[in-house]
Amino acid sequence: MIRHVVMWKFKSEAEGKTKSENLDIVRNSLYALVPIINEIKKMEVGFDVKHTDSSMDLMLLTEFDSLESLALYAEHPEHLKVAAYVRKVVESRVVLDCEI
């Protein structure tokens, strides 16, 4: 099993929307992928609650059966649409893929 964890720091404003609006859009867009992309075995999306200087704003945790399944997810056209929007509204991103 592969766990894919991504965290983003969002811009205060982007695409004509506030940070809060973009956080909601991205969260909802990510969850909308679950019924579309069969390779996703688990998904959790969470907002930062502490808001410290070192905090990221949004965390995505997904699980896949294999690295191949993760690759299929990464290249899925619907995921690519979400990723394109995310790139427009975030300042930075960190990712970790690990075997569990």
N, CA, C and O atoms as a Tinker XYZ file with bonds, in Angstrom:
   400  protein
     1  N      0.859000   -1.180000    0.000000    73     2
     2  CA     0.000000    0.000000    0.000000    64     1     3
     3  C      0.900000    1.237000    0.000000    63     2     4     5
     4  O      1.903000    1.285000    0.711000    81     3
     5  N      0.530000    2.231000   -0.803000    73     3     6
     6  CA     1.276000    3.488000   -0.906000    64     5     7
     7  C      0.428000    4.616000   -0.331000    63     6     8     9
     8  O     -0.738000    4.779000   -0.688000    81     7
     9  N      1.025000    5.380000    0.550000    73     7    10
    10  CA     0.370000    6.572000    1.086000    64     9    11
    11  C      1.011000    7.789000    0.413000    63    10    12    13
    12  O      2.233000    7.938000    0.391000    81    11
    13  N      0.164000    8.639000   -0.127000    73    11    14
    14  CA     0.574000    9.849000   -0.845000    64    13    15
    15  C      0.054000   11.038000   -0.032000    63    14    16    17
    16  O     -1.156000   11.224000    0.098000    81    15
    17  N      0.961000   11.830000    0.507000    73    15    18
    18  CA     0.596000   12.979000    1.331000    64    17    19
    19  C      1.125000   14.244000    0.657000    63    18    20    21
    20  O      2.303000   14.340000    0.314000    81    19
    21  N      0.228000   15.208000    0.475000    73    19    22
    22  CA     0.607000   16.488000   -0.126000    64    21    23
    23  C      0.089000   17.598000    0.782000    63    22    24    25
    24  O     -1.026000   17.520000    1.298000    81    23
    25  N      0.903000   18.629000    0.971000    73    23    26
    26  CA     0.483000   19.801000    1.732000    64    25    27
    27  C      0.806000   21.049000    0.927000    63    26    28    29
    28  O      1.854000   21.151000    0.290000    81    27
    29  N     -0.122000   21.992000    0.974000    73    27    30
    30  CA     0.033000   23.230000    0.215000    64    29    31
    31  C     -0.114000   24.448000    1.118000    63    30    32    33
    32  O     -0.858000   24.435000    2.098000    81    31
    33  N      0.616000   25.499000    0.758000    73    31    34
    34  CA     0.436000   26.845000    1.306000    64    33    35
    35  C     -0.244000   27.650000    0.199000    63    34    36    37
    36  O      0.291000   27.769000   -0.903000    81    35
    37  N     -1.416000   28.198000    0.491000    73    35    38
    38  CA    -2.210000   28.910000   -0.505000    64    37    39
    39  C     -1.872000   30.399000   -0.542000    63    38    40    41
    40  O     -1.458000   30.980000    0.462000    81    39
    41  N     -2.054000   31.004000   -1.708000    73    39    42
    42  CA    -1.939000   32.450000   -1.858000    64    41    43
    43  C     -3.113000   33.105000   -1.131000    63    42    44    45
    44  O     -4.182000   32.508000   -1.009000    81    43
    45  N     -2.914000   34.322000   -0.654000    73    43    46
    46  CA    -4.010000   35.001000    0.047000    64    45    47
    47  C     -5.161000   35.325000   -0.899000    63    46    48    49
    48  O     -6.315000   35.392000   -0.473000    81    47
    49  N     -4.855000   35.525000   -2.175000    73    47    50
    50  CA    -5.865000   35.746000   -3.205000    64    49    51
    51  C     -5.336000   35.178000   -4.506000    63    50    52    53
    52  O     -4.153000   35.316000   -4.819000    81    51
    53  N     -6.225000   34.533000   -5.269000    73    51    54
    54  CA    -5.840000   34.008000   -6.584000    64    53    55
    55  C     -7.096000   33.658000   -7.365000    63    54    56    57
    56  O     -8.109000   33.257000   -6.792000    81    55
    57  N     -7.016000   33.813000   -8.664000    73    55    58
    58  CA    -8.143000   33.486000   -9.540000    64    57    59
    59  C     -9.414000   34.247000   -9.146000    63    58    60    61
    60  O    -10.526000   33.752000   -9.332000    81    59
    61  N     -9.235000   35.461000   -8.596000    73    59    62
    62  CA   -10.371000   36.288000   -8.213000    64    61    63
    63  C    -11.088000   35.824000   -6.957000    63    62    64    65
    64  O    -12.217000   36.237000   -6.691000    81    63
    65  N    -10.428000   34.957000   -6.180000    73    63    66
    66  CA   -11.060000   34.402000   -4.984000    64    65    67
    67  C    -10.135000   34.552000   -3.780000    63    66    68    69
    68  O     -8.921000   34.689000   -3.926000    81    67
    69  N    -10.728000   34.523000   -2.596000    73    67    70
    70  CA    -9.947000   34.568000   -1.360000    64    69    71
    71  C     -9.303000   33.215000   -1.095000    63    70    72    73
    72  O     -9.656000   32.213000   -1.717000    81    71
    73  N     -8.373000   33.197000   -0.182000    73    71    74
    74  CA    -7.750000   31.950000    0.238000    64    73    75
    75  C     -8.809000   30.960000    0.713000    63    74    76    77
    76  O     -8.787000   29.787000    0.338000    81    75
    77  N     -9.722000   31.432000    1.527000    73    75    78
    78  CA   -10.772000   30.562000    2.067000    64    77    79
    79  C    -11.622000   29.945000    0.954000    63    78    80    81
    80  O    -11.939000   28.756000    0.987000    81    79
    81  N    -11.980000   30.761000   -0.019000    73    79    82
    82  CA   -12.771000   30.247000   -1.149000    64    81    83
    83  C    -11.985000   29.201000   -1.931000    63    82    84    85
    84  O    -12.531000   28.165000   -2.312000    81    83
    85  N    -10.705000   29.471000   -2.171000    73    83    86
    86  CA    -9.892000   28.513000   -2.913000    64    85    87
    87  C     -9.648000   27.224000   -2.126000    63    86    88    89
    88  O     -9.583000   26.143000   -2.711000    81    87
    89  N     -9.515000   27.334000   -0.821000    73    87    90
    90  CA    -9.395000   26.129000    0.001000    64    89    91
    91  C    -10.623000   25.239000   -0.165000    63    90    92    93
    92  O    -10.498000   24.025000   -0.323000    81    91
    93  N    -11.798000   25.840000   -0.130000    73    91    94
    94  CA   -13.037000   25.079000   -0.301000    64    93    95
    95  C    -13.131000   24.468000   -1.695000    63    94    96    97
    96  O    -13.516000   23.308000   -1.844000    81    95
    97  N    -12.780000   25.242000   -2.707000    73    95    98
    98  CA   -12.829000   24.739000   -4.085000    64    97    99
    99  C    -11.910000   23.535000   -4.252000    63    98   100   101
   100  O    -12.301000   22.522000   -4.832000    81    99
   101  N    -10.693000   23.650000   -3.742000    73    99   102
   102  CA    -9.729000   22.556000   -3.897000    64   101   103
   103  C    -10.180000   21.336000   -3.104000    63   102   104   105
   104  O    -10.130000   20.216000   -3.613000    81   103
   105  N    -10.617000   21.537000   -1.869000    73   103   106
   106  CA   -11.099000   20.392000   -1.077000    64   105   107
   107  C    -12.240000   19.684000   -1.798000    63   106   108   109
   108  O    -12.214000   18.461000   -1.940000    81   107
   109  N    -13.227000   20.424000   -2.250000    73   107   110
   110  CA   -14.369000   19.818000   -2.927000    64   109   111
   111  C    -13.961000   19.144000   -4.232000    63   110   112   113
   112  O    -14.485000   18.084000   -4.575000    81   111
   113  N    -13.036000   19.748000   -4.954000    73   111   114
   114  CA   -12.554000   19.161000   -6.210000    64   113   115
   115  C    -11.808000   17.857000   -5.965000    63   114   116   117
   116  O    -11.943000   16.901000   -6.730000    81   115
   117  N    -11.023000   17.824000   -4.898000    73   115   118
   118  CA   -10.301000   16.592000   -4.568000    64   117   119
   119  C    -11.271000   15.476000   -4.190000    63   118   120   121
   120  O    -11.161000   14.358000   -4.694000    81   119
   121  N    -12.211000   15.774000   -3.313000    73   119   122
   122  CA   -13.175000   14.745000   -2.919000    64   121   123
   123  C    -14.018000   14.268000   -4.103000    63   122   124   125
   124  O    -14.454000   13.117000   -4.126000    81   123
   125  N    -14.249000   15.131000   -5.072000    73   123   126
   126  CA   -15.022000   14.741000   -6.250000    64   125   127
   127  C    -14.284000   13.703000   -7.102000    63   126   128   129
   128  O    -14.901000   13.035000   -7.932000    81   127
   129  N    -12.971000   13.565000   -6.904000    73   127   130
   130  CA   -12.197000   12.574000   -7.656000    64   129   131
   131  C    -12.440000   11.142000   -7.171000    63   130   132   133
   132  O    -12.267000   10.194000   -7.937000    81   131
   133  N    -12.833000   10.980000   -5.926000    73   131   134
   134  CA   -12.952000    9.636000   -5.335000    64   133   135
   135  C    -13.885000    8.722000   -6.130000    63   134   136   137
   136  O    -13.485000    7.598000   -6.433000    81   135
   137  N    -15.094000    9.133000   -6.484000    73   135   138
   138  CA   -15.959000    8.222000   -7.239000    64   137   139
   139  C    -15.552000    8.061000   -8.711000    63   138   140   141
   140  O    -16.058000    7.177000   -9.402000    81   139
   141  N    -14.645000    8.911000   -9.184000    73   139   142
   142  CA   -14.246000    8.893000  -10.592000    64   141   143
   143  C    -12.993000    8.052000  -10.825000    63   142   144   145
   144  O    -12.879000    7.373000  -11.845000    81   143
   145  N    -12.050000    8.098000   -9.875000    73   143   146
   146  CA   -10.760000    7.433000  -10.050000    64   145   147
   147  C    -10.714000    6.210000   -9.138000    63   146   148   149
   148  O    -10.534000    6.329000   -7.926000    81   147
   149  N    -10.876000    5.051000   -9.731000    73   147   150
   150  CA   -10.968000    3.804000   -8.966000    64   149   151
   151  C     -9.709000    3.472000   -8.181000    63   150   152   153
   152  O     -9.772000    2.729000   -7.202000    81   151
   153  N     -8.577000    4.004000   -8.590000    73   151   154
   154  CA    -7.315000    3.682000   -7.915000    64   153   155
   155  C     -7.242000    4.267000   -6.507000    63   154   156   157
   156  O     -6.458000    3.787000   -5.688000    81   155
   157  N     -8.035000    5.287000   -6.208000    73   155   158
   158  CA    -8.015000    5.899000   -4.883000    64   157   159
   159  C     -8.695000    4.940000   -3.902000    63   158   160   161
   160  O     -9.884000    4.648000   -4.030000    81   159
   161  N     -7.934000    4.461000   -2.935000    73   159   162
   162  CA    -8.492000    3.560000   -1.916000    64   161   163
   163  C     -8.966000    4.324000   -0.680000    63   162   164   165
   164  O     -9.877000    3.888000    0.024000    81   163
   165  N     -8.331000    5.471000   -0.431000    73   163   166
   166  CA    -8.692000    6.291000    0.728000    64   165   167
   167  C     -8.291000    7.722000    0.429000    63   166   168   169
   168  O     -7.263000    7.973000   -0.201000    81   167
   169  N     -9.112000    8.663000    0.886000    73   167   170
   170  CA    -8.755000   10.073000    0.761000    64   169   171
   171  C     -9.242000   10.825000    1.991000    63   170   172   173
   172  O    -10.371000   10.648000    2.448000    81   171
   173  N     -8.364000   11.665000    2.509000    73   171   174
   174  CA    -8.704000   12.604000    3.571000    64   173   175
   175  C     -8.118000   13.952000    3.190000    63   174   176   177
   176  O     -6.981000   14.041000    2.725000    81   175
   177  N     -8.902000   14.993000    3.391000    73   175   178
   178  CA    -8.448000   16.355000    3.124000    64   177   179
   179  C     -8.703000   17.161000    4.386000    63   178   180   181
   180  O     -9.806000   17.131000    4.932000    81   179
   181  N     -7.688000   17.882000    4.853000    73   179   182
   182  CA    -7.843000   18.646000    6.083000    64   181   183
   183  C     -7.255000   20.038000    5.976000    63   182   184   185
   184  O     -6.262000   20.268000    5.286000    81   183
   185  N     -7.902000   20.967000    6.684000    73   183   186
   186  CA    -7.427000   22.354000    6.771000    64   185   187
   187  C     -6.589000   22.524000    8.041000    63   186   188   189
   188  O     -6.848000   21.885000    9.061000    81   187
   189  N     -5.595000   23.385000    7.960000    73   187   190
   190  CA    -4.795000   23.730000    9.129000    64   189   191
   191  C     -5.674000   24.407000   10.178000    63   190   192   193
   192  O     -6.523000   25.237000    9.851000    81   191
   193  N     -5.459000   24.044000   11.442000    73   191   194
   194  CA    -6.243000   24.655000   12.521000    64   193   195
   195  C     -5.407000   25.562000   13.432000    63   194   196   197
   196  O     -5.966000   26.298000   14.245000    81   195
   197  N     -4.079000   25.516000   13.306000    73   195   198
   198  CA    -3.235000   26.316000   14.187000    64   197   199
   199  C     -2.782000   27.630000   13.571000    63   198   200   201
   200  O     -2.594000   28.607000   14.296000    81   199
   201  N     -2.603000   27.682000   12.268000    73   199   202
   202  CA    -2.240000   28.901000   11.542000    64   201   203
   203  C     -0.949000   29.542000   12.066000    63   202   204   205
   204  O     -0.898000   30.751000   12.294000    81   203
   205  N      0.086000   28.724000   12.254000    73   203   206
   206  CA     1.394000   29.247000   12.640000    64   205   207
   207  C      2.170000   29.642000   11.393000    63   206   208   209
   208  O      1.749000   29.344000   10.275000    81   207
   209  N      3.304000   30.313000   11.578000    73   207   210
   210  CA     4.125000   30.728000   10.443000    64   209   211
   211  C      4.616000   29.537000    9.620000    63   210   212   213
   212  O      4.806000   29.653000    8.410000    81   211
   213  N      4.820000   28.402000   10.271000    73   211   214
   214  CA     5.336000   27.232000    9.553000    64   213   215
   215  C      4.236000   26.288000    9.073000    63   214   216   217
   216  O      4.527000   25.256000    8.469000    81   215
   217  N      2.987000   26.630000    9.333000    73   215   218
   218  CA     1.868000   25.770000    8.931000    64   217   219
   219  C      1.630000   25.820000    7.431000    63   218   220   221
   220  O      1.815000   26.855000    6.791000    81   219
   221  N      1.222000   24.696000    6.889000    73   219   222
   222  CA     0.677000   24.645000    5.536000    64   221   223
   223  C     -0.837000   24.835000    5.699000    63   222   224   225
   224  O     -1.355000   24.728000    6.810000    81   223
   225  N     -1.534000   25.110000    4.617000    73   223   226
   226  CA    -2.964000   25.417000    4.706000    64   225   227
   227  C     -3.870000   24.205000    4.494000    63   226   228   229
   228  O     -4.934000   24.112000    5.107000    81   227
   229  N     -3.458000   23.283000    3.635000    73   227   230
   230  CA    -4.319000   22.159000    3.279000    64   229   231
   231  C     -3.470000   20.903000    3.156000    63   230   232   233
   232  O     -2.358000   20.940000    2.631000    81   231
   233  N     -4.013000   19.782000    3.649000    73   231   234
   234  CA    -3.331000   18.504000    3.573000    64   233   235
   235  C     -4.220000   17.518000    2.837000    63   234   236   237
   236  O     -5.418000   17.419000    3.100000    81   235
   237  N     -3.609000   16.790000    1.909000    73   235   238
   238  CA    -4.271000   15.699000    1.201000    64   237   239
   239  C     -3.558000   14.410000    1.561000    63   238   240   241
   240  O     -2.339000   14.309000    1.419000    81   239
   241  N     -4.313000   13.426000    2.025000    73   239   242
   242  CA    -3.769000   12.108000    2.296000    64   241   243
   243  C     -4.562000   11.126000    1.439000    63   242   244   245
   244  O     -5.784000   11.038000    1.554000    81   243
   245  N     -3.864000   10.395000    0.585000    73   243   246
   246  CA    -4.512000    9.384000   -0.237000    64   245   247
   247  C     -3.735000    8.085000   -0.106000    63   246   248   249
   248  O     -2.542000    8.080000    0.199000    81   247
   249  N     -4.445000    6.972000   -0.346000    73   247   250
   250  CA    -3.798000    5.663000   -0.330000    64   249   251
   251  C     -4.141000    4.913000   -1.604000    63   250   252   253
   252  O     -5.253000    4.986000   -2.126000    81   251
   253  N     -3.132000    4.185000   -2.082000    73   251   254
   254  CA    -3.226000    3.435000   -3.325000    64   253   255
   255  C     -2.634000    2.047000   -3.121000    63   254   256   257
   256  O     -1.793000    1.849000   -2.244000    81   255
   257  N     -3.072000    1.091000   -3.927000    73   255   258
   258  CA    -2.561000   -0.274000   -3.812000    64   257   259
   259  C     -1.089000   -0.386000   -4.186000    63   258   260   261
   260  O     -0.376000   -1.236000   -3.651000    81   259
   261  N     -0.626000    0.469000   -5.105000    73   259   262
   262  CA     0.739000    0.336000   -5.625000    64   261   263
   263  C      1.215000    1.664000   -6.204000    63   262   264   265
   264  O      0.433000    2.601000   -6.368000    81   263
   265  N      2.503000    1.729000   -6.510000    73   263   266
   266  CA     3.036000    2.907000   -7.187000    64   265   267
   267  C      2.407000    3.063000   -8.570000    63   266   268   269
   268  O      2.224000    4.182000   -9.048000    81   267
   269  N      2.079000    1.952000   -9.204000    73   267   270
   270  CA     1.419000    1.998000  -10.508000    64   269   271
   271  C      0.040000    2.644000  -10.385000    63   270   272   273
   272  O     -0.353000    3.438000  -11.240000    81   271
   273  N     -0.688000    2.309000   -9.333000    73   271   274
   274  CA    -2.003000    2.916000   -9.102000    64   273   275
   275  C     -1.872000    4.412000   -8.843000    63   274   276   277
   276  O     -2.683000    5.204000   -9.323000    81   275
   277  N     -0.859000    4.792000   -8.091000    73   275   278
   278  CA    -0.603000    6.218000   -7.846000    64   277   279
   279  C     -0.295000    6.927000   -9.161000    63   278   280   281
   280  O     -0.758000    8.046000   -9.381000    81   279
   281  N      0.477000    6.294000  -10.033000    73   279   282
   282  CA     0.806000    6.892000  -11.324000    64   281   283
   283  C     -0.444000    7.059000  -12.193000    63   282   284   285
   284  O     -0.593000    8.071000  -12.877000    81   283
   285  N     -1.330000    6.081000  -12.167000    73   283   286
   286  CA    -2.579000    6.191000  -12.933000    64   285   287
   287  C     -3.423000    7.360000  -12.428000    63   286   288   289
   288  O     -4.001000    8.109000  -13.216000    81   287
   289  N     -3.485000    7.505000  -11.105000    73   287   290
   290  CA    -4.186000    8.634000  -10.491000    64   289   291
   291  C     -3.552000    9.950000  -10.937000    63   290   292   293
   292  O     -4.252000   10.880000  -11.336000    81   291
   293  N     -2.237000   10.020000  -10.868000    73   291   294
   294  CA    -1.525000   11.263000  -11.176000    64   293   295
   295  C     -1.760000   11.710000  -12.618000    63   294   296   297
   296  O     -1.774000   12.909000  -12.896000    81   295
   297  N     -1.942000   10.774000  -13.524000    73   295   298
   298  CA    -2.110000   11.095000  -14.935000    64   297   299
   299  C     -3.572000   11.090000  -15.391000    63   298   300   301
   300  O     -3.855000   11.336000  -16.563000    81   299
   301  N     -4.491000   10.813000  -14.478000    73   299   302
   302  CA    -5.904000   10.787000  -14.839000    64   301   303
   303  C     -6.334000   12.195000  -15.268000    63   302   304   305
   304  O     -5.984000   13.169000  -14.601000    81   303
   305  N     -7.082000   12.319000  -16.364000    73   303   306
   306  CA    -7.483000   13.649000  -16.855000    64   305   307
   307  C     -8.227000   14.502000  -15.822000    63   306   308   309
   308  O     -8.031000   15.717000  -15.780000    81   307
   309  N     -9.064000   13.898000  -15.001000    73   307   310
   310  CA    -9.789000   14.684000  -13.987000    64   309   311
   311  C     -8.847000   15.178000  -12.891000    63   310   312   313
   312  O     -9.014000   16.290000  -12.391000    81   311
   313  N     -7.862000   14.366000  -12.514000    73   311   314
   314  CA    -6.861000   14.799000  -11.540000    64   313   315
   315  C     -6.030000   15.936000  -12.122000    63   314   316   317
   316  O     -5.711000   16.900000  -11.426000    81   315
   317  N     -5.683000   15.821000  -13.394000    73   315   318
   318  CA    -4.883000   16.867000  -14.033000    64   317   319
   319  C     -5.619000   18.203000  -14.045000    63   318   320   321
   320  O     -4.986000   19.252000  -13.925000    81   319
   321  N     -6.942000   18.184000  -14.189000    73   319   322
   322  CA    -7.733000   19.420000  -14.129000    64   321   323
   323  C     -7.644000   20.063000  -12.747000    63   322   324   325
   324  O     -7.464000   21.274000  -12.626000    81   323
   325  N     -7.774000   19.238000  -11.708000    73   323   326
   326  CA    -7.670000   19.756000  -10.333000    64   325   327
   327  C     -6.264000   20.300000  -10.099000    63   326   328   329
   328  O     -6.099000   21.391000   -9.553000    81   327
   329  N     -5.253000   19.541000  -10.511000    73   327   330
   330  CA    -3.861000   19.963000  -10.311000    64   329   331
   331  C     -3.574000   21.290000  -11.008000    63   330   332   333
   332  O     -2.835000   22.118000  -10.476000    81   331
   333  N     -4.145000   21.499000  -12.183000    73   331   334
   334  CA    -3.931000   22.757000  -12.908000    64   333   335
   335  C     -4.487000   23.935000  -12.119000    63   334   336   337
   336  O     -3.858000   24.992000  -12.061000    81   335
   337  N     -5.651000   23.767000  -11.516000    73   335   338
   338  CA    -6.223000   24.841000  -10.700000    64   337   339
   339  C     -5.372000   25.065000   -9.451000    63   338   340   341
   340  O     -5.080000   26.204000   -9.085000    81   339
   341  N     -4.982000   23.979000   -8.807000    73   339   342
   342  CA    -4.175000   24.085000   -7.586000    64   341   343
   343  C     -2.909000   24.886000   -7.866000    63   342   344   345
   344  O     -2.548000   25.759000   -7.076000    81   343
   345  N     -2.235000   24.609000   -8.962000    73   343   346
   346  CA    -0.996000   25.335000   -9.277000    64   345   347
   347  C     -1.223000   26.845000   -9.365000    63   346   348   349
   348  O     -0.307000   27.621000   -9.093000    81   347
   349  N     -2.424000   27.267000   -9.738000    73   347   350
   350  CA    -2.724000   28.696000   -9.856000    64   349   351
   351  C     -2.959000   29.373000   -8.515000    63   350   352   353
   352  O     -2.805000   30.590000   -8.409000    81   351
   353  N     -3.330000   28.613000   -7.485000    73   351   354
   354  CA    -3.767000   29.228000   -6.230000    64   353   355
   355  C     -2.836000   28.959000   -5.043000    63   354   356   357
   356  O     -3.105000   29.424000   -3.935000    81   355
   357  N     -1.755000   28.220000   -5.259000    73   355   358
   358  CA    -0.858000   27.927000   -4.145000    64   357   359
   359  C      0.500000   28.602000   -4.316000    63   358   360   361
   360  O      0.943000   28.896000   -5.426000    81   359
   361  N      1.142000   28.836000   -3.168000    73   359   362
   362  CA     2.496000   29.385000   -3.143000    64   361   363
   363  C      3.540000   28.281000   -3.130000    63   362   364   365
   364  O      4.582000   28.384000   -3.778000    81   363
   365  N      3.244000   27.214000   -2.378000    73   363   366
   366  CA     4.229000   26.141000   -2.244000    64   365   367
   367  C      3.539000   24.817000   -1.972000    63   366   368   369
   368  O      2.366000   24.761000   -1.603000    81   367
   369  N      4.318000   23.742000   -2.170000    73   367   370
   370  CA     3.790000   22.384000   -2.048000    64   369   371
   371  C      4.896000   21.488000   -1.525000    63   370   372   373
   372  O      6.056000   21.628000   -1.912000    81   371
   373  N      4.533000   20.568000   -0.646000    73   371   374
   374  CA     5.435000   19.491000   -0.229000    64   373   375
   375  C      4.696000   18.183000   -0.401000    63   374   376   377
   376  O      3.473000   18.126000   -0.275000    81   375
   377  N      5.445000   17.130000   -0.691000    73   375   378
   378  CA     4.822000   15.833000   -0.938000    64   377   379
   379  C      5.682000   14.731000   -0.324000    63   378   380   381
   380  O      6.905000   14.842000   -0.245000    81   379
   381  N      5.010000   13.674000    0.104000    73   379   382
   382  CA     5.684000   12.481000    0.607000    64   381   383
   383  C      4.904000   11.277000    0.115000    63   382   384   385
   384  O      3.690000   11.194000    0.297000    81   383
   385  N      5.609000   10.346000   -0.509000    73   383   386
   386  CA     5.031000    9.071000   -0.906000    64   385   387
   387  C      5.786000    7.991000   -0.169000    63   386   388   389
   388  O      7.009000    7.890000   -0.264000    81   387
   389  N      5.035000    7.171000    0.577000    73   387   390
   390  CA     5.698000    6.134000    1.369000    64   389   391
   391  C      4.912000    4.838000    1.316000    63   390   392   393
   392  O      3.714000    4.824000    1.032000    81   391
   393  N      5.609000    3.757000    1.592000    73   391   394
   394  CA     4.971000    2.463000    1.634000    64   393   395
   395  C      4.477000    2.222000    3.071000    63   394   396   397
   396  O      5.197000    2.466000    4.040000    81   395
   397  N      3.237000    1.740000    3.182000    73   395   398
   398  CA     2.699000    1.459000    4.512000    64   397   399
   399  C      2.270000    0.010000    4.590000    63   398   400
   400  O      1.787000   -0.436000    5.631000    81   399
